[in-house]
Amino acid sequence: MTRTPIRVDVWSDVQCIWCYISSARLRTAIARHPGSVEVVHHSFQLTPDAPVDIDRDAHVRRQNVDPQRMQLIMGQLRQLTAQEGLSYDPDSTQPTNSRQALELLQHAGTLGKRAELTRRLFEAYFAEGRHIGHLSELLDIAEEIGLDTAAAAEALSDRRHADDVDADIRQAQQLGARGVPFYVIDKTYGLSGAQPVESFLAAFEQASTR
């Protein structure tokens, strides 16, 4: 008998470095798991009050972190991303408000393209220094994965998926999530943070024997 695929619900923000790292670990775990896994993506916004355009240098200063410690942290993150086969250029990232990107992801989801766009937005933000808060940049990225830019622009203009983003965030909060990445395996097992591959595999094994 063929078993129903294990469902993995994942909440993330496209500006979350740990979500970026964990997304690669999840892909590795899925590739190593002998059964079928279905990933369902959800929205979460870490800094909903952030402006779209942020002075990057001022943003770094407001974090009030010792420059040497900041360099150490960035070096560690570079190592972690490299270990997962990811590119990361922290000096080029452009912090912004991710709300519009999250609504675009919801739109992509209606077309079966959410996973692909999620991965592309991670790369654009963390590796390429692109401004994912600007509509023109978002539409360029959408076009890169084959989305119709006119339809995407219309969906963003009329805020068609705003309620869906809010619903995702409320659901995560109701489940006890205080940050992301946050995972629920087969609607039963919760995992929080950038889990190692082995933790995902253990959760898959547990779910497959239920």
LOKELO-382930 format. One record per residue: residue in one letter; x, y, z of N, C-alpha, C in turn; residue number from 1. Coordinates in nm, 3 decimals. Layout:
// residues N
 lumvex    n_xx    n_yy    n_zz   ca_xx   ca_yy   ca_zz    c_xx    c_yy    c_zz romi
      A       X       Y       Z       X       Y       Z       X       Y       Z  NUM
...
//
This chain:
// residues 210
 lumvex    n_xx    n_yy    n_zz   ca_xx   ca_yy   ca_zz    c_xx    c_yy    c_zz romi
      M   0.084  -0.119   0.000   0.000   0.000   0.000   0.088   0.125   0.000    1
      T   0.057   0.219  -0.087   0.132   0.343  -0.094   0.085   0.438   0.014    2
      R   0.178   0.486   0.096   0.141   0.574   0.205   0.121   0.716   0.156    3
      T   0.028   0.786   0.219   0.008   0.928   0.190   0.137   1.002   0.221    4
      P   0.177   1.098   0.137   0.301   1.173   0.164   0.300   1.239   0.302    5
      I   0.415   1.243   0.364   0.430   1.317   0.489   0.416   1.466   0.456    6
      R   0.335   1.536   0.531   0.313   1.679   0.507   0.403   1.760   0.600    7
      V   0.473   1.856   0.542   0.555   1.948   0.620   0.503   2.089   0.596    8
      D   0.444   2.149   0.699   0.404   2.289   0.693   0.520   2.373   0.745    9
      V   0.563   2.471   0.665   0.676   2.554   0.704   0.640   2.701   0.695   10
      W   0.668   2.773   0.804   0.650   2.917   0.808   0.787   2.983   0.799   11
      S   0.798   3.085   0.714   0.927   3.152   0.698   0.908   3.295   0.651   12
      D   1.014   3.373   0.666   1.021   3.509   0.613   1.141   3.511   0.519   13
      V   1.126   3.572   0.403   1.234   3.568   0.304   1.356   3.650   0.343   14
      Q   1.349   3.724   0.453   1.467   3.796   0.503   1.528   3.727   0.625   15
      C   1.485   3.607   0.654   1.532   3.533   0.771   1.647   3.441   0.730   16
      I   1.767   3.471   0.778   1.885   3.394   0.740   1.874   3.248   0.785   17
      W   1.813   3.225   0.901   1.799   3.088   0.949   1.697   3.011   0.866   18
      C   1.599   3.082   0.812   1.504   3.018   0.719   1.576   2.976   0.592   19
      Y   1.664   3.061   0.545   1.744   3.033   0.424   1.828   2.908   0.445   20
      I   1.899   2.904   0.558   1.984   2.789   0.589   1.900   2.662   0.606   21
      S   1.791   2.676   0.683   1.709   2.559   0.712   1.637   2.506   0.590   22
      S   1.607   2.594   0.493   1.540   2.547   0.372   1.628   2.448   0.297   23
      A   1.758   2.472   0.296   1.850   2.379   0.229   1.858   2.247   0.305   24
      R   1.857   2.255   0.438   1.863   2.133   0.519   1.736   2.049   0.499   25
      L   1.623   2.116   0.489   1.499   2.044   0.464   1.503   1.974   0.329   26
      R   1.554   2.041   0.226   1.565   1.978   0.095   1.655   1.855   0.100   27
      T   1.763   1.865   0.176   1.853   1.751   0.189   1.784   1.635   0.258   28
      A   1.709   1.666   0.364   1.639   1.561   0.438   1.535   1.494   0.350   29
      I   1.463   1.572   0.271   1.361   1.515   0.181   1.427   1.423   0.079   30
      A   1.542   1.465   0.027   1.613   1.383  -0.072   1.661   1.251  -0.011   31
      R   1.693   1.254   0.118   1.744   1.134   0.185   1.633   1.044   0.238   32
      H   1.514   1.098   0.256   1.403   1.018   0.310   1.348   0.926   0.201   33
      P   1.328   0.799   0.231   1.283   0.706   0.127   1.137   0.725   0.083   34
      G   1.058   0.792   0.165   0.918   0.811   0.131   0.892   0.946   0.066   35
      S   0.766   0.974   0.043   0.725   1.098  -0.022   0.696   1.206   0.083   36
      V   0.737   1.328   0.054   0.716   1.441   0.145   0.656   1.557   0.067   37
      E   0.550   1.613   0.121   0.485   1.729   0.061   0.510   1.851   0.149   38
      V   0.567   1.957   0.092   0.595   2.079   0.167   0.489   2.184   0.136   39
      V   0.432   2.240   0.241   0.332   2.346   0.227   0.388   2.472   0.293   40
      H   0.405   2.578   0.214   0.467   2.701   0.263   0.363   2.799   0.319   41
      H   0.405   2.869   0.426   0.321   2.970   0.488   0.405   3.096   0.515   42
      S   0.334   3.206   0.529   0.401   3.336   0.550   0.419   3.367   0.698   43
      F   0.527   3.438   0.727   0.552   3.495   0.860   0.636   3.619   0.839   44
      Q   0.603   3.727   0.911   0.678   3.852   0.895   0.746   3.887   1.026   45
      L   0.878   3.888   1.023   0.955   3.913   1.145   0.952   4.060   1.187   46
      T   0.954   4.152   1.091   0.957   4.296   1.124   0.849   4.369   1.046   47
      P   0.723   4.352   1.089   0.611   4.411   1.012   0.612   4.563   1.008   48
      D   0.679   4.628   1.103   0.680   4.774   1.108   0.798   4.836   1.033   49
      A   0.880   4.755   0.972   0.997   4.807   0.900   0.954   4.888   0.779   50
      P   1.024   4.998   0.750   0.995   5.072   0.626   1.047   4.995   0.505   51
      V   0.999   5.032   0.389   1.045   4.966   0.266   1.190   5.002   0.237   52
      D   1.224   5.129   0.252   1.361   5.174   0.227   1.430   5.203   0.359   53
      I   1.540   5.133   0.381   1.614   5.142   0.507   1.758   5.180   0.478   54
      D   1.808   5.277   0.553   1.950   5.312   0.544   2.029   5.197   0.606   55
      R   2.100   5.123   0.523   2.165   5.001   0.571   2.266   5.029   0.683   56
      D   2.348   5.133   0.667   2.449   5.164   0.768   2.383   5.203   0.900   57
      A   2.277   5.283   0.892   2.205   5.322   1.013   2.140   5.201   1.078   58
      H   2.090   5.111   0.994   2.028   4.989   1.045   2.130   4.906   1.124   59
      V   2.250   4.894   1.073   2.355   4.818   1.141   2.392   4.886   1.272   60
      R   2.401   5.021   1.271   2.436   5.093   1.393   2.329   5.076   1.500   61
      R   2.202   5.076   1.460   2.093   5.063   1.557   2.092   4.926   1.625   62
      Q   2.152   4.828   1.560   2.158   4.697   1.623   2.252   4.695   1.742   63
      N   2.336   4.798   1.752   2.422   4.818   1.869   2.506   4.694   1.901   64
      V   2.562   4.636   1.797   2.650   4.520   1.814   2.793   4.563   1.786   65
      D   2.885   4.520   1.872   3.025   4.551   1.852   3.070   4.509   1.712   66
      P   3.138   4.598   1.638   3.177   4.565   1.499   3.256   4.435   1.487   67
      Q   3.346   4.410   1.584   3.424   4.286   1.576   3.335   4.163   1.596   68
      R   3.239   4.178   1.689   3.146   4.067   1.711   3.058   4.046   1.587   69
      M   3.017   4.157   1.524   2.936   4.147   1.403   3.011   4.073   1.293   70
      Q   3.140   4.105   1.276   3.220   4.038   1.175   3.233   3.889   1.205   71
      L   3.245   3.856   1.334   3.254   3.716   1.375   3.125   3.642   1.339   72
      I   3.011   3.705   1.371   2.881   3.645   1.340   2.865   3.625   1.189   73
      M   2.902   3.729   1.113   2.889   3.719   0.967   2.978   3.608   0.911   74
      G   3.097   3.594   0.970   3.186   3.487   0.925   3.129   3.350   0.953   75
      Q   3.067   3.335   1.070   3.006   3.207   1.106   2.888   3.176   1.013   76
      L   2.809   3.279   0.981   2.695   3.258   0.892   2.741   3.223   0.751   77
      R   2.851   3.285   0.707   2.906   3.250   0.576   2.946   3.102   0.573   78
      Q   3.006   3.055   0.681   3.047   2.915   0.688   2.925   2.823   0.685   79
      L   2.822   2.858   0.762   2.703   2.775   0.769   2.631   2.767   0.634   80
      T   2.619   2.883   0.568   2.552   2.881   0.438   2.634   2.803   0.336   81
      A   2.766   2.819   0.339   2.852   2.747   0.246   2.841   2.596   0.267   82
      Q   2.830   2.554   0.392   2.815   2.412   0.423   2.688   2.354   0.361   83
      E   2.587   2.438   0.343   2.461   2.392   0.284   2.456   2.418   0.133   84
      G   2.568   2.459   0.075   2.574   2.484  -0.068   2.505   2.613  -0.110   85
      L   2.494   2.708  -0.017   2.425   2.834  -0.043   2.525   2.949  -0.055   86
      S   2.490   3.047  -0.135   2.570   3.169  -0.145   2.515   3.273  -0.048   87
      Y   2.604   3.353   0.011   2.561   3.455   0.107   2.660   3.571   0.103   88
      D   2.608   3.689   0.079   2.689   3.811   0.078   2.625   3.912   0.173   89
      P   2.656   3.904   0.303   2.590   3.990   0.401   2.616   4.139   0.379   90
      D   2.726   4.174   0.313   2.758   4.315   0.293   2.670   4.380   0.187   91
      S   2.598   4.299   0.111   2.516   4.356   0.004   2.367   4.349   0.031   92
      T   2.327   4.281   0.140   2.183   4.267   0.166   2.119   4.403   0.190   93
      Q   1.994   4.415   0.146   1.920   4.541   0.159   1.794   4.516   0.242   94
      P   1.804   4.537   0.374   1.688   4.516   0.462   1.570   4.602   0.416   95
      T   1.451   4.546   0.429   1.332   4.616   0.382   1.211   4.561   0.457   96
      N   1.093   4.599   0.414   0.970   4.540   0.464   0.933   4.427   0.369   97
      S   0.916   4.307   0.423   0.895   4.190   0.338   0.749   4.165   0.303   98
      R   0.660   4.253   0.346   0.517   4.227   0.328   0.478   4.203   0.181   99
      Q   0.525   4.288   0.093   0.486   4.274  -0.047   0.542   4.144  -0.107  100
      A   0.662   4.107  -0.064   0.720   3.980  -0.110   0.636   3.862  -0.063  101
      L   0.585   3.870   0.060   0.502   3.762   0.113   0.371   3.751   0.036  102
      E   0.314   3.866  -0.001   0.191   3.862  -0.079   0.216   3.806  -0.220  103
      L   0.334   3.836  -0.275   0.370   3.778  -0.404   0.385   3.627  -0.393  104
      L   0.439   3.581  -0.283   0.452   3.437  -0.261   0.316   3.369  -0.256  105
      Q   0.220   3.436  -0.191   0.085   3.380  -0.188   0.028   3.369  -0.330  106
      H   0.051   3.473  -0.409   0.006   3.470  -0.548   0.072   3.355  -0.624  107
      A   0.203   3.338  -0.605   0.274   3.228  -0.671   0.217   3.094  -0.629  108
      G   0.173   3.085  -0.503   0.116   2.961  -0.453  -0.009   2.919  -0.526  109
      T  -0.087   3.016  -0.571  -0.209   2.984  -0.645  -0.177   2.926  -0.782  110
      L  -0.052   2.939  -0.824  -0.009   2.891  -0.956   0.090   2.775  -0.946  111
      G   0.104   2.722  -0.824   0.195   2.610  -0.804   0.342   2.647  -0.809  112
      K   0.372   2.774  -0.784   0.510   2.821  -0.799   0.570   2.874  -0.668  113
      R   0.502   2.849  -0.557   0.549   2.912  -0.433   0.687   2.861  -0.389  114
      A   0.709   2.732  -0.394   0.838   2.678  -0.352   0.951   2.735  -0.436  115
      E   0.928   2.743  -0.566   1.031   2.795  -0.656   1.058   2.943  -0.629  116
      L   0.951   3.020  -0.605   0.971   3.162  -0.578   1.034   3.185  -0.443  117
      T   1.000   3.103  -0.345   1.063   3.115  -0.213   1.214   3.100  -0.225  118
      R   1.255   2.998  -0.295   1.399   2.974  -0.311   1.465   3.089  -0.388  119
      R   1.396   3.138  -0.489   1.453   3.246  -0.570   1.464   3.375  -0.491  120
      L   1.365   3.405  -0.406   1.371   3.526  -0.324   1.482   3.517  -0.220  121
      F   1.500   3.400  -0.161   1.612   3.381  -0.069   1.744   3.415  -0.139  122
      E   1.763   3.360  -0.258   1.887   3.384  -0.332   1.902   3.532  -0.367  123
      A   1.793   3.592  -0.412   1.798   3.732  -0.452   1.837   3.822  -0.335  124
      Y   1.781   3.793  -0.220   1.808   3.878  -0.102   1.945   3.849  -0.042  125
      F   1.973   3.724  -0.013   2.094   3.691   0.063   2.221   3.680  -0.022  126
      A   2.208   3.646  -0.148   2.327   3.624  -0.231   2.351   3.735  -0.332  127
      E   2.243   3.802  -0.376   2.256   3.896  -0.487   2.235   4.041  -0.448  128
      G   2.195   4.066  -0.325   2.178   4.204  -0.279   2.065   4.278  -0.347  129
      R   1.963   4.208  -0.391   1.852   4.274  -0.459   1.750   4.325  -0.358  130
      H   1.682   4.433  -0.394   1.588   4.500  -0.303   1.450   4.440  -0.322  131
      I   1.417   4.341  -0.237   1.291   4.269  -0.255   1.171   4.343  -0.195  132
      G   1.192   4.467  -0.153   1.080   4.550  -0.109   1.025   4.635  -0.221  133
      H   1.099   4.648  -0.330   1.057   4.730  -0.443   0.977   4.647  -0.544  134
      L   0.866   4.701  -0.587   0.777   4.631  -0.679   0.849   4.590  -0.806  135
      S   0.926   4.681  -0.864   0.993   4.649  -0.991   1.087   4.530  -0.976  136
      E   1.158   4.524  -0.865   1.250   4.413  -0.841   1.173   4.282  -0.821  137
      L   1.065   4.290  -0.746   0.983   4.171  -0.724   0.927   4.116  -0.855  138
      L   0.881   4.206  -0.940   0.826   4.162  -1.067   0.933   4.102  -1.157  139
      D   1.054   4.157  -1.152   1.164   4.098  -1.229   1.193   3.955  -1.182  140
      I   1.193   3.937  -1.051   1.219   3.804  -0.995   1.105   3.708  -1.030  141
      A   0.982   3.759  -1.024   0.867   3.677  -1.061   0.879   3.631  -1.206  142
      E   0.922   3.721  -1.293   0.937   3.687  -1.434   1.044   3.580  -1.453  143
      E   1.149   3.586  -1.372   1.258   3.489  -1.382   1.212   3.346  -1.360  144
      I   1.105   3.328  -1.280   1.057   3.192  -1.257   0.933   3.161  -1.342  145
      G   0.903   3.249  -1.436   0.797   3.221  -1.531   0.660   3.271  -1.495  146
      L   0.648   3.360  -1.396   0.519   3.416  -1.362   0.484   3.530  -1.458  147
      D   0.357   3.546  -1.484   0.309   3.657  -1.565   0.319   3.785  -1.481  148
      T   0.400   3.879  -1.525   0.424   3.997  -1.443   0.302   4.089  -1.433  149
      A   0.223   4.095  -1.537   0.103   4.178  -1.533   0.005   4.125  -1.429  150
      A  -0.014   3.993  -1.427  -0.104   3.932  -1.330  -0.049   3.947  -1.188  151
      A   0.083   3.933  -1.174   0.145   3.949  -1.042   0.130   4.092  -0.993  152
      A   0.152   4.189  -1.080   0.138   4.330  -1.043  -0.005   4.361  -1.002  153
      E  -0.100   4.305  -1.073  -0.241   4.329  -1.040  -0.275   4.269  -0.903  154
      A  -0.225   4.149  -0.876  -0.251   4.085  -0.747  -0.193   4.166  -0.632  155
      L  -0.076   4.225  -0.653  -0.014   4.307  -0.549  -0.085   4.441  -0.535  156
      S  -0.126   4.496  -0.647  -0.192   4.627  -0.644  -0.325   4.622  -0.570  157
      D  -0.402   4.516  -0.592  -0.533   4.511  -0.526  -0.529   4.438  -0.391  158
      R  -0.406   4.405  -0.344  -0.386   4.340  -0.214  -0.469   4.212  -0.202  159
      R  -0.474   4.138  -0.310  -0.559   4.020  -0.319  -0.528   3.915  -0.214  160
      H  -0.401   3.907  -0.175  -0.360   3.800  -0.083  -0.321   3.851   0.055  161
      A  -0.357   3.975   0.086  -0.323   4.032   0.217  -0.383   3.951   0.331  162
      D  -0.509   3.914   0.316  -0.576   3.837   0.421  -0.512   3.699   0.438  163
      D  -0.463   3.642   0.329  -0.398   3.511   0.337  -0.269   3.518   0.418  164
      V  -0.192   3.625   0.397  -0.070   3.645   0.475  -0.104   3.659   0.622  165
      D  -0.203   3.740   0.653  -0.244   3.760   0.792  -0.291   3.630   0.855  166
      A  -0.365   3.550   0.778  -0.414   3.422   0.830  -0.299   3.327   0.862  167
      D  -0.197   3.325   0.776  -0.080   3.241   0.801  -0.010   3.282   0.931  168
      I   0.006   3.412   0.949   0.075   3.463   1.068  -0.004   3.428   1.193  169
      R  -0.136   3.446   1.189  -0.220   3.413   1.305  -0.212   3.264   1.337  170
      Q  -0.213   3.181   1.233  -0.205   3.037   1.256  -0.075   2.999   1.325  171
      A   0.035   3.057   1.279   0.164   3.028   1.342   0.163   3.068   1.489  172
      Q   0.109   3.186   1.517   0.102   3.233   1.656   0.015   3.143   1.741  173
      Q  -0.096   3.097   1.685  -0.185   3.006   1.757  -0.117   2.873   1.788  174
      L  -0.025   2.833   1.701   0.049   2.709   1.721   0.168   2.728   1.816  175
      G   0.190   2.851   1.860   0.296   2.878   1.956   0.425   2.928   1.896  176
      A   0.428   2.955   1.768   0.550   3.006   1.705   0.575   3.150   1.747  177
      R   0.697   3.178   1.786   0.737   3.314   1.820   0.840   3.368   1.721  178
      G   0.877   3.285   1.629   0.973   3.323   1.527   0.976   3.216   1.420  179
      V   1.065   3.232   1.325   1.077   3.136   1.216   1.225   3.106   1.191  180
      P   1.254   2.992   1.128   1.161   2.896   1.067   1.085   2.815   1.172  181
      F   0.964   2.776   1.134   0.878   2.695   1.220   0.814   2.588   1.133  182
      Y   0.818   2.465   1.182   0.770   2.351   1.104   0.668   2.271   1.183  183
      V   0.570   2.218   1.113   0.479   2.119   1.170   0.479   1.999   1.076  184
      I   0.517   1.883   1.131   0.527   1.761   1.052   0.400   1.679   1.069  185
      D   0.333   1.654   0.957   0.209   1.574   0.957   0.106   1.625   1.057  186
      K   0.100   1.757   1.074   0.003   1.821   1.163   0.014   1.774   1.307  187
      T   0.132   1.720   1.342   0.148   1.660   1.476   0.274   1.706   1.546  188
      Y   0.387   1.702   1.477   0.517   1.728   1.541   0.567   1.867   1.504  189
      G   0.592   1.951   1.604   0.642   2.085   1.580   0.793   2.093   1.594  190
      L   0.856   2.165   1.504   1.000   2.190   1.509   1.022   2.340   1.492  191
      S   1.108   2.397   1.575   1.133   2.540   1.568   1.282   2.566   1.548  192
      G   1.313   2.662   1.463   1.452   2.698   1.441   1.515   2.620   1.326  193
      A   1.641   2.652   1.299   1.714   2.589   1.187   1.762   2.452   1.230  194
      Q   1.676   2.354   1.214   1.706   2.218   1.258   1.811   2.152   1.169  195
      P   1.892   2.062   1.225   1.983   1.985   1.142   1.906   1.883   1.059  196
      V   1.968   1.834   0.955   1.905   1.736   0.867   1.854   1.616   0.946  197
      E   1.932   1.573   1.044   1.897   1.454   1.121   1.766   1.473   1.197  198
      S   1.737   1.594   1.243   1.612   1.618   1.315   1.492   1.605   1.222  199
      F   1.506   1.655   1.100   1.399   1.637   1.003   1.378   1.488   0.972  200
      L   1.488   1.417   0.951   1.477   1.275   0.919   1.412   1.197   1.032  201
      A   1.446   1.232   1.157   1.386   1.164   1.272   1.236   1.192   1.278  202
      A   1.198   1.317   1.249   1.056   1.353   1.249   0.982   1.280   1.136  203
      F   1.046   1.269   1.020   0.984   1.196   0.908   0.964   1.049   0.945  204
      E   1.065   0.992   1.009   1.056   0.851   1.047   0.943   0.831   1.148  205
      Q   0.935   0.923   1.244   0.830   0.912   1.344   0.692   0.924   1.279  206
      A   0.680   1.018   1.186   0.551   1.037   1.119   0.516   0.917   1.032  207
      S   0.614   0.856   0.971   0.587   0.745   0.878   0.547   0.617   0.950  208
      T   0.573   0.610   1.081   0.538   0.489   1.155   0.412   0.506   1.238  209
      R   0.346   0.619   1.223   0.222   0.642   1.298   0.110   0.553   1.244  210
//
